[in-house]
Every structure is written in structure tokens, then in C-alpha cells.
Amino acid sequence: MEKVISYLDGNLEQSLDELKEILRIPSVAAKGEHMDEAAEWFAKHLEAIKMEVTLHKTSGQPVVTGYLDNGADKTLMFYDHYDVQPAEPFDLWDSPPFEPAIRDGRLYGRGVADNKGDAVSRIWAIKAFQDTSTDIPVNIKFIIEGEEEVGSPTLPEFVKKNSDFLKADGGIWEFGGAGIDGRQEAWLGLKGLLYVQLEVERLQMDAHSGYACILPSAPYRLVWALSSLKDVNGRILIDGFYDDLKGLTETEKDVIAKIDLHEDMTCDHYGITQFVNGLAGDGLKEAFYNAPTCNIAGLGSGWQGTGSKTVLPAKAMAKLDFRLVENMHPEDIREKLRAHLDRHGFTDVTIAWHDGYPPAKTPTDHPFVSFVNDANQKVFGHNLTIHVTSPGSGPLYLFKDHVPMVSIGVGDYDSRAHSPNESILIENYRLGMHRIAVLIDMMGAWQADA
């Protein structure tokens, strides 16, 4: 392994140059721009490490797969995505989001933490084995999709046609990194998601606001509908919303009991004095890992420009996301949301569109979790902080019956994924490559002992 590690360190600048290449491709899923260009970039770089590469067409963006058959008994899979979040507002970036920049040991650019930096680091870990003529003791698979940031709507098409390809002995999910305390973290699951756009139209056209005394208001109508969904204590008021909620297992409770969420540091980071409803200790952990949510992700209506415009808007819209926990399903919650709106007299508030997926987890006691932790210990010098699930979401449910997934990555608490000035620490990127290389090597021992 010394040759592999030495190679990665000696070629760090070259790997960063390749990462900058893909960061310059503005593959924003929500806009559907430059997607083929990004997919083809990854296909080319998987081919460069001697993988059998396929670009799978879907009704949306293509899925890139790579397979390296080394004749091994064990297979390691990587799940990544080539799409990124929109970079707006551009004026909040200290450097252009699609022109990568290095400042103070950090690499800045949209998608560098979520998740192009991870994907490139994994490709380079494999390249290091090959370029040093070091045997790779496992088979390798990559699945790199282009719609993760918009809910992976067509990934099920790929999975339905290629379910056998998902089979592996262990998998590394897309994201991760160092927590607020600097220790590396691993996430064993993801909450589910229901994302909806609510719309209401009360007039044929915007009107002079002086007519607000006699004409109906679309934004007020929407605000009243939104206020019916959740009380001031955060309790979601949709009938039956909590009916299928499954609590944490005793094993999961034992795992999270050992975790320090660093409450004071997190409050300082976000500029608050306390969490919602004064949550702390065990109650905070219970919410973080197993509380569903109803969140307003965006609002739109009327005049948004500088200065005043006295207008009564004809239309209003709101984007909501619901994070779902084990045993909850997005379609069931959508139906309950529709029934709630109708029951409270908001039949005119439409669900213009929706998407989402259910939650999923990898068991905390799966042996692959231990292998990932051991690799981390060898590289970073400490055990992973193991989170039973993430408060975020992703299409893990499509994989859970085929491969145990553990989410680790090259980001950190200050990476600002989804926000302006997204970045990674170059040192985390360097050691992240080491960790993947060590994990590959350790899986060879797992194979020998099986």
C-alpha cells in the first residue's frame, strides 16, 4: 500500500486539476444544462481506469456505470452523481461558482463537496493501484447518476432494468466528511422525502393593491393554508401524518447515545441561542435522527424587485419538503396532505407537482460498517462517528436490498453544500483518497477470511 499512498500524494495536483475540469461543467440538474457533457466526462475517466463503461439512457438524464471485474469474490460499489445544485445567488460567492479557486487550503466551486470531489477522489484511488501495478483485490462498480439533486426521478428506470448490477458486498454512498468537531463521520441511512409545489390563483391578473378591500388575495390564501399544516410548536397537523412512524431500535439508541451533537458549537455556527422548542440532549437526538419534518423551502408571489410596487398578486406558490422516517412513504403523505387541504376548505390550493422517495438504512452491525471504520482509523487515526441515518435524503431505498451502503466523503462542516462558497479542505480530499485505497485493500482480507 505504500506505493499507492505515495502515488496519490505525488499526483495530488494532477488529481485536483482533473477535479477542477468537472467543476467547470455547470451540470445543474434543475436547469437540465450541460448534463450530457458531465456524464461523458465521467464516462471518459472511468474508461481511463480500465472500467467497462455504459451510458444508460433514461427518460431523464443518463446514468453512467463502470465495472472493473478483477475476478474477486467481493465487490465494492460507489454511488455518486454528476449533477449539482443551482449556484444562485451568484453575488454571494467570493469567486465564480463554476471557476474553481483555491484559498487558504480549500478548493471552492459548486459541486465540489456534493458530490464531484468525492467521485473524483474515488476514481483516483483506483487509478493509484493501476499506475503502481498494485493488485486490486476486489471488483469495482460505479453508478453515477445525473438527477440526485432533483429527487432522482428516473433512477428507478435504471434500477428496474439493471437490478443485478446493484449487487455488491459493500458500497460507499455519495457524501460525508468531517463533523463540527473535525472527526470523520459516516451515515448509515437517509430520511425519505416528499417535495411538493403548492399553487393558488385567485385573480385573472395582478391588480392595484387599492382593490385589496374587495378582491381576494392569492398570497394570503396560501399563507392561511400553510399555517394550517403545522402549529407553533412544530407539531405537524396533517391527519394521520404520524400514524406509521417507527421508533428507533434499541441498538440504534445505543449507537446515538454515544454521539455528541456538539449543541453549543452548532448553535454558534448557525447564529442561534437554542434549537427549536428548546430541544437538547436525548430529545434533540431523537428529533435529529427520527423526526419527520414539514418545511417551507421557497415562497413566491408578487413584487420581488427593489423598491415598492403596490400590487395585489393574482398567484402565489410555495415549495415544501417533508423529510420522512422509517415506515413512512411519500405517496401516502401526499394523499394525506391533499385530504388535509380539502378538509380545511383549501380545495383551490393545488399540488402542482411532487416527487420523492422513501427512507432507507444500513444495519449498524453490518460487517462492512466495521471495515469502513477500520480504514478510517488507519488513515485519520480515529473511529468514525457513526450516524444511524442522515437528516437529509437520497435514493438509498433503491439499493438497500442489494448492497449495504455507508456514506463517507471528503467534505467537512464548513463545506456549505447547496450554499454559496461551497468548498472542501484539500487535506480532507487527500486523506479521503487514502481511505478509499485502504478500504479496497482491507476488503481483500475480508475476501480471504470469508
SETOR-977386 format. One record per residue: x, y, z of N, C-alpha, C, CB in turn. Coordinates in pm, whole numbers, plus 50000, padded with zeros to 5 digits. Glycine has a CB too. Layout:
XYZXYZXYZXYZ ...
This chain:
500824987850000500005000050000500855012750000499085000150121 502115011650041502955023650046503085029949908504335020250101 503225021649804503335026949668502075034449628503625015749568 500925028949664499645035149628499515048649697498455025949668 499785049049826499655061449901500645071849851499875058950051 501855067549825502875076749774502475082349638504235069549764 501885073849556501425078349423500365089149438500875066449342 499385086949527498315096649545498865110149592497285091449645 499805109749683500385122349732501235129049624501225119749856 501965121149551502825126849447502065132549330503765116549398 500815128149311500005132749198498775140749245499555120849113 498865146149365497735153649419497335165249328498085158849558 498305172749280497985184349196497295180049067499265192449163 497735168849010497105164048887495655159948913497905152248828 495415153349025494045149149056493165161449082494025139749179 493725171649146492955183949167492665190949035493725193449261 493605190448941493365196348810492195189348740494625195448723 492135176048753491005168848692489705172348763491245153648698 489755173648894488555177748967488075191448921488825177849119 489015200548898488635213948851487945213248715489875223048842 488375203648631487745202148499486245199548512488415190648421 485885189948596484465186448608483705197248684484305172948679 484395204548772483735215548842483385227048748484625220748955 484125228348640483835238948543482605235848458485035241148453 482155223448459480955219848382479735222748470480985204648337 478915232548436477785236648522476575227548505477385251048491 476715215248550475675204948531474595206248638476295190748534 473795216748626472745219748723471495211848687472435235148728 471125202248771470015193348738468715200948721469855182848847 468475210848805467215218148800467035225548668467125228048915 468135228948602468085235948474468235226448356469155246548468 468755214448382468945204648275470005208748174467655202448204 470985216448219472015221448129473335213948149472215236448150 474035211548038475385205748039475415191648103476335214948115 474285184948102474225171948168474975161248088472765167748189 474755160847957475455150947876476965153147882474975151547730 477365165747887478795168847893479415163248021479005184147885 478705164848133479215159648261479215144448263478385165048378 478145138348210478085123748205479215118048121476725119148150 479475124348008480535119547919481915121447982480465126747784 482075132048063483355134148132483635122448226483335147548212 482625118548303482845107348394483015094248318481675106148492 482275092348210482435080248131483875079048081481455080048013 484425090248032485805090147982486805086848092486155103847920 486585092248211487555089948319487395076148383487395100648426 486225070148374486085056248416486755046948316484585052448432 486625050248189487315042348087488825043048104486925047147946 489315054548151490755056248170491315047248279491055070648202 490435042748371490885033148473490415019048438490375037248613 490255016848307490045003448250488704997048289491164994348293 487725005348316486405000048351485574997748225485675009548447 484694987948233483704985948128482584996048153483144971048128 482455005848064481595017448089480385017247997482385030448069 479235020748055477995021647978477285034648016477075009348005 476795041547914475915053147936474485048347914476265065247839 473735047448021472365042148015471375053547993472015034548145 470615052647886469585062747860468385060347951469155062447712 467795071247997466545070748072465625081348012466775073148227 464445082648066463555093348020464015106948071462115090648065 465035106848158465635119148206467095119748166465485120448357 467965121648265469395122548237470035108648239470085131648340 471125106748163471745093448156472415089448287472775093148044 472495076448309473215070648422474495064448369472335060048497 475605067748431476905062448391477275050948483478005073548394 477615039548427478105028348509479485024248462477125016248502 480245019348558481555013748529481735000848607482685023748562 482344990848543482574978048610483994973448582481554967348563 484694970548690486044965148681486014951248743487094974448753 486054940948659485994927048704487414921948725485224918148601 487784920848852489114915848885489104901048924489704923948998 487974894348901487874880148935487864877549084489004872748873 487494887549161487504886349307486164881049358487814899949373 486174876449483484944871649545484074883049598485274862149658 484684894449628483954905649685483924917349587484594910049818 482854925049596482674936549507482364948949588481544933849406 483044959849555482824972749618482154981949517484164978949669 481084988649561480344997649473480455012049522478864993449466 480465021349427480395035549458479155041549392481685042849411 478395049049470477275056749415477625071549423475935053649491 477575078349310477865092649302476885099249205479335095149257 476965112249193476125119249096476905130849034474825124549162 476635133348905477355143848833476555156848828477675139348693 475345156948880474555169248882474835177049009473055166048870 474555190049003474775198849117473555207849138476045207349095 473555214449253472515224049284472715237049205472495226949436 471655244849184471845258249127472815266349214470495265649113 473565275049152474575282849225474055296449272475795284849137 472875300349224472335313249267472105313649418471025316149193 472225325749478472555338749419474055340449395472065350049509 474405343949273475805344749235476575355349313475915347549087 475885366149352476585377149417477075373549557475685389149424 476635362149611477095358049743478355349349737475995350449814 478815346349616480045338649600481245348049602480025330249469 482315343849668483535351749670484355349949543484375348149790 484075339249470484665336949338483595329849255486015328349346 483645330949122482595324949039482415310049069482935326848891 481165305449084480915291649129481415280849035479465289649149 481535283948905481995273848810483405276948757481015272748694 484135285048833485545287448807486295283748935485825302448762 486705271148950487295266449077488455275249123487765252049062 488495277449254489535285949311490025279849442489015300349335 491325281249468491915276249592492285288249679493175267349564 491785287949803492095298449900492255292050037490985309449903 493375294850102493605290250239493395275250256492675297750333 493905267550161493845253050171492505246850139494225249050306 491595255050082490275249850044490075251849894489145256950126 489385242349833489015243249693487535247049686489295229849616 487255258149616485905263549607485305260849470485905278549638 484015257749466483295255949341482005248449365484155248549239 480995251449286479725244449302479895229749267478635250849213 479455221249361479515206749342480765200149396479405203649200 481725208049447482975201849491482765192849613484015212649524 481825196649702481525188249819480375178749791481195196949939 479505182549699478275174849674478055173649525477055181649742 478655163549456479505153449515480685150149424478695140849546 481075160149343482095157649242483455154849305482205169449148 483745161549418485015158949484485135144549531485185168149601 484055139149587484045125249629484255115849511482725121949700 483505118349403483575109449288484985108949229482575113849181 485595120549213486935120949155487955114549249487355135549123 487795116549380488735110349474488675095249466488435114949617 487515089649441487365075149432487965069649304485885071349440 487795077049196488415072949070489935072949083487985082248955 490465083149148491915084149163492485073549256492285097849213 491715069349356492195058549443492425045849361491185055749557 491515043049268491665031249183492805033149083490345028349108 492895045149029493995048248936495355045849002493885062948887 495465049049130496735047249201497155032649207496635052949342 496195023549228496505009249225497055005449088495255000949258 496345009848984496715005548850498055011248806495635009748751 498285024048833499515030348786500755025948864499375045448794 500535019648980501665014149056501734998949043501565018049203 500934993348951500894978748928500614971049056502224973948868 499714976749138499294970249262497964963249239499194980649379 497884950549276496654943049255495494949349330496844928449299 494354949949264493114954349327492364941849369492234963449231 492214939449500491704926549547490184925049547492204924049684 489484934649490488024933849482487584938249343487344942749593 486374934549306485754940149187485204953949223484624930749132 485134962749124484704976549149483534979849057485874986549126 482524986349114481394991549036481175006249068480114983349065 480825013848967480395027748984478995029448927481385037548916 478165036748998476905041748944476915056848967475645034849012 476895064448858476955079048866475745084448791478305084748807 474815090148863473585095048801473595110248788472365090448881 472565115748722472525130048697471285137148746472655132348554 470555130948840469325137348887469165136749038468135130848821 470245134249111470145132949255469615145749319471495129349315 470035157149266469635169849326468195173849296470565180649280 467515166149213466095168749187465245156449222465875172649039 465765147849309464975136749358465135123749284463585140449356 466115122649194466385110149121465115104149059467025099949216 464335112048984463045107048936463125095548837462305118048872 464195094648759464275083948661465285073048698464625089648526 465955074348812466855063748854466135050348872467545067648985 464875050148920464165037148927464075030048792462775039248981 464015037548682464005031248550465295023148530463855041848438 466415029448563467705022648550467755010348640468855032148584 467325011848765467395000848861466524989148816466965005549001 465344992148764464444981448719465084973148608463124987448670 465804979648520466424972648408467764966348444466594982048292 468394971148552469764967048583469934963148729470734978248549 468924956448785468954953348928470144944548965467664946548970 470554935748876471704927048906472994935148925471904916748794 473084946548855474284954648865474434960649005474274965648761 473334961949078473364968049211473924958649317471984972449251 474104946049284474564936449384476054938449414474294922049337 476374940049541477764941649585477844938349732478274956149557 479064936449780479264932649920479364944950012480524924249933 479614956249953479664968650028479654980249932480904969250118 479104991449977479025003049890479325015949965477655003849826 479915025449895480185038649950479225048449885481675042849928 478405054649969477405064349921478095077549893476265066150024 477355086849840477935098649779478615108549873476905105549708 478095111449991478545123250065479145119650200477385132850085 479715129550266480245127650400481455136450423480605113050424 482075134550538483265142350570483435143950719483195155950504 484085154750757484365157550897483215165450959485675165250912 482895162251084481865169451157482385182451215481305160751266 481555188851294481915201751351483125200751443480725207551426 483355188751498484505186851587485755182251512484155176651695 485675181251381486815177151300486955162251282488045182451359 486135154351350486195139751338485395135251215485655132851467 485895124951151485215119551034483905112651075486125109650960 482885114250990481565108751017481165098850908480535119951028 480285089650945479685080350849478185080250873480295065950861 477445079650765475985079650772475475066550714475375091950696 474625059650790474155046250751472765046350690474175037050869 472165057850678470835058350622470485072450579469815053250721 469305073550517468795086450471467295087050498469085088550319 466855098650540465415100550553464785100850414465105113650631 463505097450410462785098450285462395112850258461545089550287 461775115250143461445128850102460135129150024462585134750018 459315138950056458215142949969458405157749942456805139850032 458525161349816458675175449777457455179149694460025177949696 456795189949731455605194349659455685209149630454325191149740 455005213149525454795227349498453305230249506455365231449358 452945238849600451565243149615451355256049538451215244949765 450215257149471449895269149395448455273249418450165266949246 448215286349415446855291449424446745303549332446485295149572 445625304449261445345315649172443975321149206445435311449023 443905334149241442635340049282442105350549185442785346249418 442965355549098442565365849000443105362248862443085379849044 442495367948759442995365548623444295372948598441955369748521 444535383648674445725391848657446005398948788445545402048541 447245403748804447555412048919446695424648917449055415748922 446385429449035445535441449046446235452149129444185437849109 445745464249117446185475349202445865471649347445485488849161 446835473849438446615469349576445505477049646447895470749655 445095488149587443945495249645442675487049641443725508149574 442635477249552441465468549542441485457049642441365463049402 442505456749730442575446049830441395446349926443865447049908 440655457449928439465458250014438285450449957439055472750034 438365447049826437225439949765437635427649686436475449449675 438915426049654439365414549575440135404749661440225419249457 440055391849630440755381549709442265381849685440215367649677 443015377549788444485377449782444995363249772445085384349906 445715360349664446315347049649447385344449755446925345649510 448295353849783449315350849883448745348750022450335361849888 447735356750062447135354250193446455340650197446125365150227 445795337050089445135324050083446165312850104444405322249947 447305314250040448335304150054448925304250195449445306349950 449155315950251449685316850387448735310150486449905331550427 447435312350469446475305850560446535290650546445045310750532 446675285950423446775271350401448045265950466446775268050250 449155273050449450405268550509450335268350661451555277450464 449685278250718449615278950864448775267750923449045292350908 447955261350839447145250150889447935237250899445945248050799 449155236950841449915224450834450705221450960450845224950716 451065231751036451965229751150451665240151256453455230551106 451705235951384451445245651491452735252451534450785238651611 452625261751628453775269951668454845261551739453335281351759 454485249751784455455240851849456095230951753454775233351961 455735232151625456325223451525455585210451501457705220351563 454485208351570453675196351551452965197051416452645194651666 453175187051333452535186751200451095182251217453305177251102 450165190151162448745188651191447975180851085448125202051207 448665175250988448005167250885447495154450948448975164150767 446205151650934445605139650995446335127050948444095138850961 446755118751044447395106051012448865107150977446685099650901 449435119250987450825121050945451775111951023451245135650964 451535110251152452445102651236452015087951255452545109251371 450955083751185450395070351211451395059051194449225067951121 452245059951090453155048851058454565051051110453205046850909 454735061251191456065064551242456635052951324456005077251328 457855048851289458525037951360459655043751445459065027251261 459705039851570460735044851658462095038551631460355042451800 463115044051691464455038451679464535025151753465495048251734 465345015951703465555003251771466465005451892466164992651674 466504995751980467374996852098468834997652055467154984752192 469194990051950470574990751900470905004651850470804980351789 469975010551775470185024051724470275034151838469055027951627 469455032351940469515041352056470865040452125468385038152155 471405028352132472715026552194473795033752113473055011552206 473655033351979474635039851893474585054951910474405036151746 473385060651906473285075251913473565080452054471915079851867 473425071952154473745076252291475215080152304473405065152392 476045074352219477485076952224477885089452144478245064952172 476925095252073477245106351983477075119652055476355106051858 478025128352034477955142152083477565151051965479325146752147 476385156951969475955165851860476525179851873474455166551856 477345182151976478045194851992477055206551981479165196351885 476115206452073474995215752066475435230352066474075213352181 476335234052155476765248052163477485252352035477675250152284 478355243751985479095247051864478145248351744480175236351835 477145239651737476205240251626475365252951634475295227851626 474925256451753474165268951769475015280851726473695270751915 476265281051768477155292051730477335292551579478515290551798 477455280751517477665280051373476505286551297477835265451328 475295284451345474115289751276473635303051334473005279651282 474325307951436473975320951492472665320851568473895330951384 472395309951643471185309051724471575306251869470225297951670 470635308251959470915305852100470385292452148470335316852184 469415286752076468885273652112468195267451991467895274652232 467965254451999467245247451893465745249451910467595232351894 464975245551810463525247451815462945240651939462855242051687 462005247352000461335242152119462295239052233460555229652084 463475245152230464435242752337465005228752340463805245652467 464955221652227465455207852223466915207052267465295202052081 467205196652345468575194152391468695179452432468945203552511 469925174852443470165161352494469495150552412469715160352635 468875140952482468235129552415467105134052323467715119652518 466365144352363465265149252279465765154852147464475159852353 466895161552151467485166852029467935155451938468665176152062 468555145351996468995133851916467815126651853469805124152003 466765124851931465575118051878465025125551757464475116851988 464995138851767464495146951655465425146251535464305161451699 466725147351562467705147551454467655134751371469115149651511 467535123451439467605110551370466245104851332468335100751455 465175108951399463925101751374462695110651373463755091151477 462855123551353461675132251345461395135751200461875145151429 460175133451153459795138251021459615153451025458495131350971 459635159750909459525174350904458515178750801460885180550874 458075191150816457305198350715457965212050704455755199450752 458665214350594459505226250581459105234450459460975222350572 459035247650475458825256550361460175259350299458105269850404 460385254350177461685255850110461725267950019461995243250029 460565273349984460535285049897459145290949889461015281549757 459075304049873457805311249860457915321049744457445318849992 456835322649670456855332149560455495338249534457355325449435 455495351649524454265358749488454585373549477453135356149593 453945380249383454015394749378455375400549347453555400149505 455555412949388456735420649355457925416349440456475435549375 459025413049373460245408749441461425418049413460595394549399 461195428549335462285437249297462595447849401461975443849167 463545456449368463935467349458462845478049465465265473549411 462655483549582461675494249598460255489049606461795503949484 459305497949595457895494249616457135492749485457205504649703 456155484149491455175482749383453885478449449455645472349273 452905486849450451645484049521450765475349433450905497249559 450875462249457450205452549371449485442249457451205445749277 448355437549407447645426249467447895414249376446095429249484 448765404949415449145393949325447985384549293450275386049387 447965380149170446945370649127447285356349166446755371448977 448585353449179449025339749205450015339449320449645333549078 450145327749379451155325449483451545310849480450635329549624 452765308149518453215294249523454155292249641453925290249391 454225279749687455155275949793455735262249761454455275949933 457015260749787457665247749774457865242049915459045248849697 457395229849937457515223350067458305210450053456125220450126 459135207650153459715194250160459385187850294461235194750138 459005175350286458705167150403459805156550413457275160550394 460555156450523461515145750547460795134550621462755150850629 460945122550571460185111150621461125100950684459375104550507 460675094650789461495084750858460945070750833461545087651009 461645060950889461355046950859459875043750873462165037950950 459355036850772457975032150766457005042550708457515028150903 457485054450674456655064550609456915064150459456945078750668 455885067350379456015066750234455515079750173455245054650176 456245085350076455875098450021454485098949958456875102549919 454065088349890452755088749826451635089149930452575076649734 451825081950038450835082150146450735096150207451195071950255 451875102550229451875115950287451285126050189453305120150328 451555124550060450945133549961449425132549964451465130449819 448915120249972447465118549978446885124750105447105103549970 447595123350215447135129250341447205144450336447975123950458 448205149950270448295164450252447125169450170449625168250185 446805162650061445685166749977444375166250056445595157849851 444185155550131442975154150212442895165150317442925140350279 444025168650377444045179250478443625192550417445455180450541 444195196050303443845208750239442365209250205444685210850113 441835198250151440425197850116439545199050240440105184950041 439925191850345439135191850468439075205750533439715181650566 440125213450515440175226750575439725237750479441565229750623 439095233650369438505243350278439455249250175437925254250355 440625243350158441605248650064441635240249936442995249050127 440455237549882440385229749759440995237149641438945226149729 441095250449653441665258449545443195258549548441145272549554 443785253449654445245252449661445645239149596445755253249811 446315240049484446645228049407448055223149439446515230849256 448235210149425449585204349429450035203449284449615189949502 450795213449242451155214749100452035203149054451855227949074 452965199049139453805187449109454415182449238454915191049005 454905170249233455515164349352456515153649310454435158449446 457455150649398458335139149380458865135149517459515142349281 459635124249519460185119749646460485105049647459225122949757 460875100249764461205086149780461195082649928462585082849717 461095069649959461035065350100462415065250164460405051450110 462465063950298463735063150369464365049250357463535066650515 465635048150397466315035250398467515036150493466775031250255 467935024450545469065023750637469895011150612468575024150782 471165011950647472045000250657472144996550804473465003050594 472024983750840472114979850982473444984151044471954964750997 473384988951166474594993751234475614982751258474225000351366 475144970251268476064959251299476534951651175475394949551393 476304957151054476784950350934478304950550931476194956950806 478954939250895480434938750896481084949150806480894925150855 480424953150698481024963150610481214976450682480154965150485 480324979550775480454991850853481774991550930479254993550951 482104979950984483364978451059484574980150968483424964851127 484504975050844485614976750752485854991450720485354968950623 484764998850697484905013050667485505020350787483545019350629 485055016750907485585023051027487065019951045484795018551150 487445007451020488855003651035489745011250936489024988451016 489245012950813490015020450714490165034950758489335019750576 489105040550814489175054250863490165055550978487785059050907 490135045751069491055045851182492505045551135490775033851275 492775037651033494125036450983494615049350918494215024950884 493725056550851494125068650778494025081150864493265070350654 492885082950932492645095251007493035094051155491185099150996 493255081651201493695079851338492615080151443494675090051370 491355079151401490255078551499489075070851439489815092851541 488205065951527487005059151482486025069151421486335051651598 485255064351327484195072451269483115075651374483575065351149 482535087351363481275089951432480175084051346481055105451458 479515073551397478515066251318477135071951344478555051151352 476505076951239475135081951248474205071551187474995095751175 473155067751261472265057151212471505061551088471275053151320 471305074451072470705079650950471055094250939469165077550948 470845099650821471095113850796469785121450799471815115850660 469805134150840468595142250830468245145650686468745154950910 469195143350593468945145750452468375133450383470215150050384 468215134550251467525123950176468305120250050466105128350138 467955108949993468555104049870467945090649834470075102849884 468255085449715467605073249664468205060349718467685073049515 468605060349844469205048349904468245036549904469655051250046 466955039349908465955028549912466075019249793464565034449918 466575024149680466715015849562467835005549576466975024549440 468775008249669469954999849685469884990649806471165008549696 469024993549901469124987350034468954972150032468104993250125 468254966749933468074952149926469194945349848466734948949861 470144953249796471194947749711472584949249770471154954349578 472824960249846474174963149892474104971850018475004970249781 474884968450121474944977250239475764989650206475554969750361 475165001350225475835013750190476245021550315474915022350103 477435027250309477945036250412478355049150344479145029850492 477895060350396478165073250333479325080250404476905082050335 480425081650332481585089150379482065097850264482735079650432 482815108350294483255116850185484355126350225482115124550132 484625135850137485765144850152485355158750198486535145950022 484105160650236483635173650281483935175950429482155174950257 483395186650482483525189650624482385199150663484925196050656 482355202650790481215210250842481095224050778481335211850992 482185229250726482175242450664482095241750512483405250250705 481745230250456481735228750311480615236450242481615214150276 479545239350312478435247350258477845241150131478925261450228 477645228350132476945222050020475565228250005476845206550040 475155230749881473885237049845473885252049870472755230649924 474975257649921475025271749953476135278549873475255273850104 476145292049871477275298949810478585295549881477045314149812 479675296449805481035293649856481205279249903481355303049970 480595269949830480805255649857482285252449840479935246849761 482815244049931484245241249926484565228249999485035252749987 485795223749981486345212550059487755216250103486345199249977 488185210450213489585211250253490405201850165489755207650404 491445206950104492285198550019492895187050100493385206949953 493195189350226493755178650309492745167450329494205184250446 491465170850347490445160450357490335152650227489085166650393 490455159550115490415153049985491585143249971490455163449872 492775147650011493965139050003493805126550089495215146850047 493405128450214493245117050304492015108650266493115121850449 491025114950206489875107250159490255097250052488795116550105 491175100949964491685091449864492435080049933492615098549763 493235083550034493945073250109492965063150169494815079550221 491885068450229490915059850297490265050050200489845068250366 489915054650082489315045549984490325034949942488825053349860 491575038749923492605029049886492795018549995493935036149857 492835022950120492995013650232491785004550243493205021350363 490585009950222489365001750228489404990850123488115010450210 489814994350002489924984349896490884973249937490394990749764 492004977149992492994967350037492434958550149494264974450085 491714964550244491164956950357490054947450313490634966550464 489304951350210488274942450160488864929650102487434949450055 490114930550056490794918550010490994908550122492124922049948 491274913650244491414904850361490074898950398492004912350480 489014906650387487664901850413487344890350319486614913350397 487734891950196487544881450097488304868750137488014886349959 489554870350182490364858650216489804851150336491804862850244 489194858450431488664852250551487284846150532488614862350662 486604850050423485204845650404485134830850373484524853650292 
